[in-house]
Structures are given as C-alpha cells and as structure tokens.
Amino acid sequence: METINQKQQGKALSRLEGALKVTGAAQYAGEYSAPDLLYGHVVNSTIPKGKIQKIYTEEILKLPGIIEIFTHENRPSLAWFNFQYSDMDAPPGSPFRPLHDAEIKYYGQPVALVVAESFEEARFAASVLKIDYEKEAFTTNFTNQLDDARAPKRGFATLLKPLPPKPKGDFDKAFDESPVQVSADDYYHGTEHHNPMEMHATTTMFEGEGKLTIYDKTQGTVNSQLYVANVFGLSFKDVRVIAPYVGGAFGSGLQPQYQLFMSVMAALELKRSVRVTLTRAQMYTFGHRPPTLQQIKVAAEMDGKITALHHKATAETSRFEDYTEVVVNWGNILYPVENTKLDYELVPVDVYSPLDMRAPGGSTGLHPLECALDELAYELKMDPLDLRLKNYAEQDDSENRPFSSKELKECYLQGAEKFGWYNRSPQPRSMRRGNRLVGYGMATGIWESMTLPAKAEATLTKEGKFRVRSAVTDIGTGTLTVMTQIAADALGVGLDEVEFEYGDSKMPFAPIQGGSYTVSTVGSAVVAACQALRKRLLKIAQKANGSLFETASESKVSLTNGHLSLSEKPDVAVSFQELLTVSGKRMIKASKTNIPNPLTLKKYTRAAHSAAFVEVEVDEELGVINVTRALTAVAAGTIVNPKTARSQIVGGMVWGISKALREETITDHRLGRYMNPNLAEYHIPVHADIHDLDVIFVEEKDDIVNPLGSKGLGEIGIVALPPAIANAVFHATGKRIHQLPIHFDMLL
Amino acid sequence: MISYEFDYTRPDTVEAALDLLDDDSKILAGGHSLIPALKLRLSAPGKLIDIARIPSLKGIKMDGNELVIGAAATHSDILESDLIKQHLPMFAEGAALIGDPMIRHKGTLGGSLAHADPSADWPAMVLAAEGTVVVQSKTGTRSISSDDFFTGFYSTALESGEIITEIRFPIPAEGTKMTYQKFVQPASRFAIVGCAALRHPDGTARVAFTGVADAPFRDTAVENAVGDWSEEALEAAVALTAQGMEFNVDHYASETYRHHLARVYCRKALKALLY
C-alpha cells in the first residue's frame, strides 16, 4: 500500500457547501421545479389492518386543479416479483409495494396519490378524499406477543448484519458458580422515528422519450435508480437520480421511500413532471427504530474478571419483512468472556418494517450491556472504569482474531483525565450542587468499520483543473469537504484545484451512504482513481517528452502550477495543456474501482471505539434530569477533517442525550396508531437542553482497515451516551432505570 | 391544515358584537386556541366576531377599591402594567411564563378565561386573586365569581349570547403576598401543573391549581391547613394537595406524577410567600 502525502487531510475545514446551505441557495429534492410541474399529495390509511372497500374519487376529481387520483385500482401494471422491489438494503421478506392492492398492512399506509396543478389543491383534495375500509383484528404491541418470537430470516441485507455467534462454554454453569452476578430482563426502549430537518421529497422531471431525471431525498442515488428501473421496467440509462444536498437522513434514506414511487409513477402515467413531498406527520408512516426488549446476565469473579455473559434481544418487526440489527454481538467483542449465550429474536406485528436509524443495533445493545457492567462494578465495589480496564479485550474474543487497531484504552485514560472521572465519590447520592443531585456515569462505545467496493473517476479538465466524481451523496456529514481533501492529497494538489462532484447516479458507483463506511469506501476509491490519473498523466508526459520522464514513477512526480514535473527536479516539467494536446482529448480521465481484499480483512476485527463520560444533575423534587457535561473520547483511525469529525460526534452525542431522555413515539395500541407524529409531542432536545459537550480524538494508526486508515464516525458518537447517562442517573439518585427514555416520574 | 371558509367581522363596540352573536358564531379574542381548533375542525362556526380591538375592552385601571382588567387586555399588556406590578404582581409573574412573545402579544385574558383550557395559566391566578368575571349580553350585565366560573373541561358559566367584558379584583391589602409557579410543557409552554397562591396579612390563604384536573380549582383543604405558616403546617397543607381530584393523564405526565408535581408546586408557592 502506498502512503500518500497528507497535506489537506487533518485540516479543520468548514464545509465547502456551508454558505450555500445557510443562505438557502442549496437546492433540495423538493425544491426543483419545472414549467409544467404537478404536485402529488399522499393519502394515508386511517386503519391499521383490513381492506379498502371503496375510494370515493369521483367527487374529488371534480375539484379545481385536480388532475388524477392514483389508487390500487388504477395504478399502472408494475413489476411482479419481490426481488424487483428489493433495494440494496431491503430486509429479507416481501418489500412493501405502494398501491399494490386493497390490503392495509399498517396505520398510515399510503393508499392514494392526489395529483393537482398546485400543492394546495392536491393537499386539500387529499384531506377530503373519503375511503371506506373493512377493518380486521390487529396487534401493534409486540411485548404482548412474545410467544411469537422467532429467529430472523437471513437475506442479502443480513450479510452486513451478522446474526449472533453460537453459544460458547457453559453459560448457565459459569453464571451459577460465579460469586458476583447481575441479571435483568426489563431493558426496553420504545419506538423512535426519524426526524431529519428535510422531509422526504422527490421531484421527477419527465424528459420525454422514456427518460426521467429524479431529484430524490436519498442516501444512495444508484439505489433509487435501481429501484425505479426495476419496479417500472425502465432501462437503467433512462433513469437518472440526483441528490446534491440531503437535509439529514441518518438511515431514513437508505431505502427508497414511497414518495419516490409515487412521484415516478405519476410522472410516467401523466407524462408530466411531478413532485411529491411528505409532511412531518407522514415521516411517521415508513419505518422506525424498532422497540426492543432485552435481557442481560453478567457474572464475574471477585477480582472483576467477567466469567459469563448472556444477552438476549427481542425486537419488533413487520409482518412482511424481517428487519434485523446487530444488537447482542458487541459484548464479547468488547470483553473477553469464556461462557456466552447471545440471542436475537423478532416478533412480527402490524406495523411498517423498522429501518436503520443512526447506529442501528449498536445503540440498542450497548445500553443493557454497559449498564450491566456498571451494576456489576457496584456489586464488586470496583470503579466502573477499572472494571472495564480489568476486562480489556486485546483481541476480539467472539471471532478469536486481532483488531486491525484499537486505542480504546487511550480513550478511557484520556477521557477520564480530561473529564475528571476519578474526582467523583463512588457512593450514589453522595454528590450535590444546591438542591440538585449530581451523578457521573461512563460507558464504552464500539461500531464496526466497514469498507465496501466503490468506484471513482478523476479527470484533468481542459482548464487544467482536476475533477473527481462519485455517485455518493452527502447527507450532511461533510462528504464533499472530506472527499475534496482526500482527492487533493491523492493528486498532490491544492484544494482550489480540485472539484469533487457527487450525488448523481450517472457518476461512478458508490454504495448507499450509511454504516459509517463512506469515508473509507468512497475515500479509498477516490485515492485509487487519483493515483490512476497521476499514472496516466505520467504516461502521456513520457509520450510527449520521453527522455526527460523515462525513469520517473508516479510517486516521484508533482502536479503544481499547471505542470507535471519531477519532484526532485522541478524544472523538468510539462504543462497540463501540452499533456492535453498530446493526448488528443479534451480532458484526461482515469477511473478505478476499489475492492477491499476480503481475505485480508477477514483476519481482523475492524472497529471504531469510544468512551463516554457524562455528568447529570437531577432535581430531586421534580425528577428533571439535565446532562450538564459530556465528553466522548474516540479512537477511529485517521481523522480527515477535525471540524466535520467533531460535528459528527457532537451530533451523535446530542442524539444520544435525546435517546436517553427525550425521544419516543407513543403508540395507541387500541387504535394501532402513533399518537405523537409531530415535533411538539415527539420530544427532541433544544439548545437549552444541551450544555457542555467535549470531544477528544485519540491518535490511532491503522494500516489495515483501508488505505486512508480512517474508520468512520457516523455512529460512534451516539452509542455510548444512553448507557453513560443511565449510569450517571444511578450515581446521582441511586435508582437503576432500565427503560429509555428515562422519564422524570421514574425517579420518584 | 387549512381552515374552512368562514365570515369574519370586527365590530367597534360590545353592543355591535352582541348584535352579531348567534348560535353560528364564535367570539375571537386573540385566536391562539380558537384558530388551531378551526383548522382541526374541532369547532366550525360560520362566523368569527373579533372583539380583541374593541376600545372599551382594553386597558387596566383602578375603579374604587377594585383593579379592573379589560377582557381584551393582552398577556403582554398585563406583564407591562405598573398597576399590576403594584397590586397584583403575581399576574406579571404569571404572564411572563405564558407561551412566547408572539402569544403574549396576541392572547387576551378574557379569551383565555372563556376558552377555559384545563392547562391555561390565568384561571388559577384569577381564582387565587378572587376575580369576578363581568359579562354582558343584550339583556344587561352580570358578575360571576371566579369560584363559580369554571365548571368543567373547557366549560364555564358563560351563557350563549354573553361576552366577557372585564375581570375585577379586590385590591389586596398592604402586605399581601402572592405568587404563581408552574411546571411547563417544554414544547407548548402550557402548565403541566400551575399553582397560584395568595397570603393575606391575616395569614389566611387562597390557593388554586391549573393543569391538574379537568378544570382549574381552588384547593380549600390546603387553604385551611396553612394555619400559622409554620414548616409543619405547610407540610401538612402540601400533603392535602388536590385530594380526591380526578387527575389529567397524558403521555407526558401520569396521574401519580401529576399529583406529585401538584404537591411540589404547592410547596414551592407556599414557601415563596413566607418572606
């Protein structure tokens, strides 16, 4: 592996597109227009299960501006097989097909699309469309159906989400014989819904001759392209999906959502451009973090050595797909344990399939694991951090293989030092500030570091600048900025000389943007493409002026001041213009696919780690909890841009606070519907709820994970916060709350 | 949601408003509760009669030994009034806790009382300050003691054809102490529990709650138990808070937690009157 000169990487750059975003100049999927644009508004079912009997479209079609109402009765004929509806991230099962038939599978299911000349006309007509239903018995409360729990089905999407490893040793015996035990079966978190700032929207431009240009809110332009082509029987080359800006997605845009289907269907049928934007309430009608019930048992010797671990998760899924997460696998990666029993089961109920939400599974599973460790530490009269150091994993015990790199110990030590962890008095309820109880809590975080295949293209343009392209999106993480830095370094040029173009399915393939793997995946492809371009340019230079560059190699040339030159002898140079002339082309391109070597990678467990330290204040009279201070120390390999990296971690920490104390979608199980589909009643923290947040990046070098040595930061910021907060609440109040979010009244 | 079509009129006098008032109309006096209700079709009058700018309903003034707040005085008018700060400081304290600046500049005292939201702030304060609600109809005017005004969930003693014109308060004797304390819903700023308490110089008290039950109420058990305002007496009074009430329950606060909050806020309010 060649190392590249890192001049731009490591710079704390602001987002290159930041000014466009804050001034409103950046256009999002629902903001593109066409002269003949039509507006679609979706009508959702008002029962959780049953059949549509009659849709009274006749009267509504007479309303002003109404063009058409699409329902299961008049939709065009579409692809027949399940696989044609399966996108790159579809769980095993039968993907939901909008407007497929009269059957209602969940509350809020899209049942009609009203298309009108104006948004207001479409919305009004949708609000008065009358539908008769035949109701059927349903159940939405999976905790009442635990007898139905079963192992999940396997499928394409579960390749990236391994099921739990087989039991090891003899858990029951080891647990029973260990002197110190902790056991609980009531860890639970409720349903959570995605609330990105930008709601899902698709504008489909009908270009004629069967061609579509689609502006979609998505985390994967190619994934949306694939879905549209398959479902509507179109040729890939006729479908172009563009997503230049994405106003947050966090997993909600990994799979194509129904507004894409609706917009494309209407455009094809009406031969007009059509925009469909979902409302905030409709953001609660496709997928969610599944509510999950968990049991955990941990036992240890008197010296703190963990001897036995049993972790079981039972999660909700839909009746039509087995959505899975990696919930229980983390414990034996973080801690060496000889006797383990790890189980993961699903209970199908009448809801839409859950979907990935920031750190799916990790933020779920680490909660009981890291709380149980805290409880164990108190049983042992050990400091919780010392217990983790005592059980520090030098290698991944679950797979019996080394880590590609692991600086978690430094996270613990540097984090504890900066936070002042050891200043606490261990006794619960022993720290006070005025009339508030003060508590410190900590927890460990982990998230796998994947690298997937991706392609990129690098070009020397006729203006003598460099352009690098990938179909990848930037969901607000700073991908544009970071890729520009990586490309500049890989080419050996300044930032001003490189333009990174992205968010377009016509560009070289990138997988959906999720799983914290974008920098490693797309970044590695960008490096490969840039190096390929340098090689090509050198080759042309040799052709132009063979004798001077004969012995030069790619690593020994510089691209500066519009010239390719020998690094050692800068006066031996050939201008970019000359290279272009010699090549006989308008621009010089090179593209490269980076395919990580599975055999090398299989030898190592690759993961980012973190340690979170949290201080809470609890008003004893009211139970009000404030996270007054939180610090996360992160080991995630190379940090390409400390500023966007810190923002990623801070954003994750805020979500962790939210998950611990605020967010929950409440279901009225009598009606089978969500009660709080709006931001007034679905609580998320506001500025006043967020206080002092600190981030440390621990130095970590990793030559194995990918050529950049970067592990990804999208999820590692959230995972440790909820257990750290629950542990701090215990330290403050003496109460162990196993449910998230922790409500004030649970502390009374 | 978009509201349906309705007629809107803005008469200049109460008499003109009364002439317009019929079964198909609603009085608009700020609109922060009524307009959302119309949008949600929870209420669907054919006509709105806007009284918020009728001059005779505005203003805050002294009248003999009473302080008079016009029904169309906004929360902000009350917050900024020197007369209020001098005689009913609890009203300024409470006004500052209502919603946000926009709501405080639009919402009115009369509108809030007539609407009788079980979580609204003013009803508790009006009860504690012994307010009298003056209403006018085509047949004349009548006064309703605040003790008789709030009859249930969004229900009052107002008859159809009546408009609240003013709320009158006895001027508290020198040395009277009063406070309004509330636990806010973080998004709406409505009171999950609000407690208004007033301590007369002779040691007698008036204590009223909002947010706790279907309707705001005076808690006479607490009032009677404050005795000599000793710590023991106050704790005994706090223990009696909202006894026998049917509590509001929502996903934000259970019955147990609301009852607990009522006791905590009762204690906070009583203790605020000690010095």
Boltz contact constraints between the chains, C-beta under 6 A:
constraints:
  - contact:
      token1: [A, 621]
      token2: [B, 264]
      max_distance: 6.0
  - contact:
      token1: [A, 666]
      token2: [B, 251]
      max_distance: 6.0
  - contact:
      token1: [A, 680]
      token2: [B, 187]
      max_distance: 6.0
  - contact:
      token1: [A, 745]
      token2: [B, 254]
      max_distance: 6.0
  - contact:
      token1: [A, 745]
      token2: [B, 257]
      max_distance: 6.0
  - contact:
      token1: [A, 748]
      token2: [B, 260]
      max_distance: 6.0
